[in-house]
């Protein structure tokens, strides 16, 4: 957009003053370009658009797609990518080989034809011969002797790496042991947006003498802080070519505006909270410096190192609690039943590492919290008319914390706040919850975390890899795996977890579920009502 509105431009053009072209002219030119494009092909034309974006939200097609769709009574002309023939992608030997590998385990006539074309070239023939082992069930194991050469001693793990291992051990092997990766473009991805949010939140909270000063900041002051920090962060992390990109600037501005909403929500949270930040970007590593902590040490020469976004502490008289806070730009939640599979342990590893270090004057581990630092899904505001929710209510719901908290802390909260917490045994997969656990359950949780990490280390050292990903999630990890071509297995689909499986998984971590008190027990002793005489039997 420019300085002048379309109406102002039109009025100046009538006075022979022309700055830029009017919107109707630009629109007409775009329509002309579209018409020339779709009428140019002599054989076939493919118009493509994504069905989902990087955050796995539904992506809407452009208006043009709808207009073209209306031209056809037979909607079979619209296909999903998986139904488009392989020949569509094959135009060079390089693309032929690429798609041959991608579809190696598919039994299709097109693939056989593609093999014949490639084997006619000596270079690609030798490559195909080396791929022979992938056409049979691959032996996904490495000898312990080789693993000793590949793995460091002591074995140093990261919480995110442990999460990746239990998502798919073969994916972990490729990324963290062989150190393979796919180069990525420098854009405002969910990961870089997370770094940006962490940076701004840390710098703003550290800039004040006390958290009360942060609470008193008005919206204008917060906006100035975000603007200044955004400029500093962008200069340090993005090259000029990226910064000049219009789409990047727009996304970056949206990310800054969402940070403002988060900061205002955090002010309200701190007004009603007795915990106060005690550390930012808190590291624990093999060789800590002054003010840092030792890596989480487990038997068998295993170390876990990492960095905690924020540590909060509540210290007064006999109270000495600490909790770990993690900012998440995505929709990360903590699901109790996934803990038994080795997932969702990252924050708990941080918490128990601090506990092992007797950090913050030997404070007691009181829980872990995920704080959403991104923005609501694009369709959240569009759907609010159906629920009559205001923008503020949508934001309040989005920025609600999730995690696990000790019952002794929950009992200090107002009754209305206590109602937000659920037992880990009362988990509803359709809702996000704050979970409450007692001290014995927290101790069991720590034992489970340590046992799970030790099991991972033992499997790594023996070279066992199953390439059987965790499939009881919203989407399969195979869908976006960079190493799907290497494992040779077909992409697997998700499986729903039954209620019985969920109960068994939670009890494996937290012990047996307590028996629920029987409701209206006195009703069981009542005699059945007498039937009226003369009534129907």
N, C-alpha and C positions, 0 to 999 in steps of 0.2 A: 504493500500500500504506500501511497505518497502523502504529501502534505494536504492536498486538496481532495475534496469529495468529487464524485462523478458529476454532480449537479454543478459544482463550481467550475469544473473543467469545461462543461458544456457552455456555460455562460461566458467564459473567457474565449472559447473558440468562436462564439458569435461576434466577438470583438477582434477577431483575427489574432488572438494570442493563443498559441498552441504549445502546451508543455509536454503532454503525453497523450497516447491514444485512449479513447473512451472505452469503457467496458463492453458496450454492444459490439464495437469493432473487433476487440480482442476475442470476444465470444464467437463472432462470425468466422474469424480466422481459424479458431480452434476447430469449429465444425467443418470447415473446408479441409483442414489437415486430416481430420478423422475420416471424412468421406473419401478423400484421395487414397488414404492408407487402406481402408477396408475394400476398396474397389480395385486396388492395384494387382493383387495376386491373380494368376491365371488358373491355378489348380486348387489350392486350399489356403485357409487362413486360420491361425490359432490366436485367440485372445486369451491371455492368462491373468489370473489374480489369485492371491493367497486366501486360503480358507481360514487360517489362524495366524496370529502374529507371534512374535518371540515369547510373549508372556502366556501363550496358549489361550488367548481370548479370541472369540470369533471375529474375523475381519470381514467387513462389508464391501461388496463390489462397488465400483464407481457407477454413477448414474448411467453412463454410456452402456454398461453391460446390461442393465435393465431395459434400456431402449432397444438394444439389439435383440434381447430375448423376446420382446414383444412382437418382433417381426416374424417369429417362427411359431407356428402352431404345434410343430413336433419338437418338443424340448429335448429329444434324444441327441440333438446336435451339441448339447452341453455335457461334457464328460469330466470326470475327475482325473487327475494326473495319472493315477494308477492304471486307468483303462486306455491310455494313449499308447499306441503301438511302439515297440522298441525302435523301429526304423525311423521314427520321427526324430530321434536324437542323434542318429549316426550319420555324420557328414564327412568326418575325417577319420584316419586310422587311430588318432589319439582318442577321439570321442568313442570310436567303436570299441577300443580296448577298455576304456573306462567303464562303459555300460556293460561290456561282457563280464567284467569282474563284479559289477554291482548285481548282476542277475545270475551269477555262476551256478547257484543251486536250484534255479528254476528250470523246469523241464518243458521248454518251449521250442517249436521248430525254428523260430527266428534265431534262437541262441546257437543252434547247430549251424545255421547258415553263416552267422557272424564268426563262428570258430573257423570255418573253411576260409573265409576272407582273410582273417588274421594269420592263420597258419601258412598262407601263401607268402607272407613276409617273414624272412628269417629272424628279424629282431623280435617280432611279436610271437613267433613260434616258440622261441626259447623261453619267453616270459610265460607263455601258457603252460609249457612243460613244468616249470617251477611251481605253478599254481595247482598242479595235479592233486596234491594232498588235500586241498580244500573241497574237492568234489566228493570225497568220502568223509565220514564222520571224523573230524580232526581230533588228534590226541592232544588235549590241552593240558600239558604238564611239562615241567622243567625239572631236571635232576637237582637234588639238594646241593651237589657240588657246584653247579652253575649258579644257583641262587645265592650261594655264599659269596661268589664273585660279584654278583649284581647288587646285593644288599649291603648297606653299611653296617658296621658294628661299633657301638650299639645301634640297634634298629631304631631310627628316628621316624616317628609318624606324626601326622597332623590330623586334627579333628575332621577337616574337610576331606582328607584322603581316606580316613576310616569310613566316612559316610559313602564315599565313592566305591570303596571295596565291597561294602555290604549291599550296595545297589547292583554292582556286577563286578566280581573279582577279576574277570578278564579285562574289563575296561580299566580297572585300577592298574593291572600289570602293564598294559600298554602305555598308560599316561605317566605313572609314577615310578615304575621300575625301568622300562625301556625308554621313558621320557620322550615319547612320540606326541606330537601335537599338530593341529591344523592352524596355520597362520590366519589371523583375523584382521579385518579392516578396523581402523581406528574410528569408531563411531560412539555415540552416546548409547551404549548397550546397557542392559540391566546391571551388569557388573560394574561398569564405569559410573553409572548413575548411583550405585550403592556407595562407591568410593567418594563420590561428590557429596552425598548426603552425610556420610560419616565425618568427612572433613569439616563441613559447615557446622554440624551439631557440636562437634568437639571444640572447635575454635570459639564458637559463641559462648558455650558454657564455661570454657576456660578463661574467657576474657573478663568475667565478673568476679568480684571479691567474694561474693556469697550467692547462693542460689536464690535468695530473696531479691537480689538486684536483678536477676534474670526474670523473676516473676513480675517485677514492676515495669519491665520494658513495654512500651506501647507498640502498636503495629508498625508505625512509621520507623521507629528505631530498629525493630526486627528486620524490616524490609531493607534498610540501609546496610545492615550487617550482611544479609544474604547477598545483596548486590555486590558489595566489596569483595566478599569471599569468593563469589562466583567468578569474578574477573581474575582473581589470583589463581584459582584452581584451573581455569580454562587455559591460561597462559602456560602453566606448568605441565599440563597433561595432554593438550591437543595442539597439533601443528596449525599453521596459518591457513592451509588449504581446507582443513576441516572447519575451522572457525568461520570461514567465509561462506560456508554452505548454508543456504537458507533453511533447509529442513533441520539441520543441526541446531541453528539458532532458535528455531521455534521450539524444538524438543527441550532444549536447555532452559528456555524461559519457562516452559510448563513445569519442568522439574524444580525450578526455583520457586515458583508460585506454590507448588505442593509442599515445599519445605516450610513456607510461611504458615500454612495450615497446621503442619505438624508441630511447629514451635509454639503456636498458640494453644494447641491441645496439651503439649508438655507443660506449659505454664499452669494450666488448670490441674493437671495431674499432681504437680509438685505442691500446689496449694493444699491438697488433701492427703499428702503422703508424708510419712515421718522419715523415710529413707532420703539420703542426700548423696550425690555423686562423690566417690572417694578416689576414683582413678579413671583415666581415659586411655584407650589404646594400650592396655596393660599387657606387657609381654611376659611369657615364660619360656625359657630356652635352655639349651645345654650349658652355656657358659654365661650366666646372667651378670650384668653390671650392677652398679649401685642403683637401688630402687626397682630392680627387676626381680623376677622370681625364677626358681629352678623349674625345669621341665617336669611334667608329671612322670614319675618313675615307677615302673612296674617290674616285678620279678622277671628274670629271663633277659635282662639287659634291654629293656624296652623303654623308650622315652617318647612322650607326647609333647610337642611344642606348639605354640600358637600365640595369638594376640586377641585380647578381649576388648570389645568395643567400649564397654563401660562397666565399672563396678560401683554399686551403691552400698551404703552402710547406714545402719541405724544403731547409734550408740548413746545410751543414756542410763545412768545408774546401773542396774543389773542386766540391762539389755545390750547385747552386742551381736548384731546380725549383719551378714553381708549377702548380697545377691548379685547375679551376673545378668547384664542387660545387653541384648544384641539387636542392632538395627537391621531390618530386612526390607528391601525395596519391593520384593515380591510378595507372595501370599503364603509365606512359610508359617506352618503351624506345628504343634507338637502333638503327635498321636501316640497315646500310650501303647497300643498294640504293636506299633512299628519298632518300639524299643527292643522287643524280644528278637527281632531280626537284625539288630545291630544298627538301626537307623535312628535319626533324630537324637543322637547322643552328643553332638558338638558342644552345646551349651553346658551339659552336665559334666563333660570332660573338663571344661574351663572351671566350673564350680569346684569339682573335687581336686583339681590341681591347686587351687588357692587354699583349699582345706588342708591338703598335704603340706603346703608351705607355711601353715599357721599364719596366714596373711592377715593384715589389718588387725593386729593385736589379738590374734587367735580368735577371730570372729567366727560365729557359727554359720554354717551353710544353710541359708533360708530359702533358696529357690533360684529359678532361672526364668527370665522373661524375654519374649520376643516383642519388639516395638516396631510396628509397621512404619517405614520411612519413605514409602513411595507415594502413590496416588491411587484413588479408587479406579476400578475398571471403567473404560470409556462408556459403557452402557449403564453404569450405576445411576447417573442423573436422568437418563432417558426413561428408566423404569420407575422413577420415584412417583410418577403420577398414579401408577397402579397401587402403590402402597401409601400414598399421601404423605410420604416422608419429606421433610425439608432438607435443604443442602447441609445444614448444620448437623442434623440427625444422621445423615449418610456419612459425614466425616467422623462423627463421634463413634459410629459403629465400626468404621474402617480402622480407626486408630486405637481400638481397644487392644490392650496387651493380651498375649497368650503365653502360657507356660505352666510351670509347676511351683507351688509355694507351700512352705511348711505350715501345718495347722496352727502352731503357736503364734505365727504372724497374722494369719487370717482372723484369729479370735480377737485381735486388737482393733479390727476394722469395724465401722458401723454395720448394723444388721443388713442394710440394703446392699452394701458392698459385699458382705459375706455370701449373699445369694448368688453372686456371679460365679462362685467357685463350685466345682463339681468333683465328686470322687472319681478317681481314675477308672473305677469299675462301672461308672454310669456314663461312659463316653458315647456321644451321639456323633457319628461320622459326618452328619450333614451340618453340624454346627461347630464353631470354634469355641474352645472353652479355656478357662483358667482352672487348673486342677489343684486340689489340696491333698497333701499326704502327711502322715504322721512320721515321727522320728524313726521308728522301726522300718517303715517303708522306704524312707530316704536312705537308710543304711543298706537295705536290700538292693536298692537302686545302684548305690556305689559298687557293691560287690558284683552286680551284673555287668556294669560298665567295664570294670577291671577284667573280669573273666572273658568278656567279649573281645576286648583288645588283645588279651593274651592268646585267645583262639585264632585271631587274625594273624598274629605274628608267627604262630606255629605253622599255620597253613602256608604262609608265604615262604618260610624257610624250607619246608618240604617240597615246595614247587607245585602244590595242588591247585588247579583252576578248573572250575566247573562250567564257567560261562553260562550260568543259569541266573539271570537277573531277577531282582525282586519285582514281582508283577502285580502285587496287590495295592496298586496306586491308581491315580486318575489316568495316567498314561504310561505306556511302556517306555523304559529307558532306551530300548532299541531304536525308537523313532528318531532320536537326535544323536545317536552314538557315532562318534567320529571313526570308530574302529569296527563297525559292523561288517565291513568288507573283509576284515582279517580273521575274525573268529570262525567264519564259514557257516554259522548257524542261520537258520531262517529267523526272520524277525518275529518275536513272540508277542502275543496279545495279552492284555491284562485279565486277571481273574478276580472276581469279587470275593471278599473274605466273608465267610458265614459268621453268624452271631456266636456260634459255638467256638469257632476258630479264634475270634476276637477275644472271647472270655478266657480261653486257654492261654493266649499270648500274653494278656495282661497279668494273669495269675502267675505265669512263669517268671515275671519280673518283680511283682509287688506282693507275692504270696496269695493265699486264698482270699476270695472276696468275703467280707463280713456278711453274715446273714441279715437280711432286711427284716425289721420288725413287722409282724403280721398286722395288717390293717383290719380294724373292726373285728377283733378276735371274739368279742362278745356275741356277734351275730351267729357264730357257729353253734352257740349253745341254745339259741332260740328255737322254739318248736315251729314247724311249718304251719302256715296259716290254714285254718279250717275252711273247707269249702262250704259255700252257702247251700242250704237245702233247696232242692228243686232246680238247681242249676244244671247246665250241661256237663256230662261226665267227660 
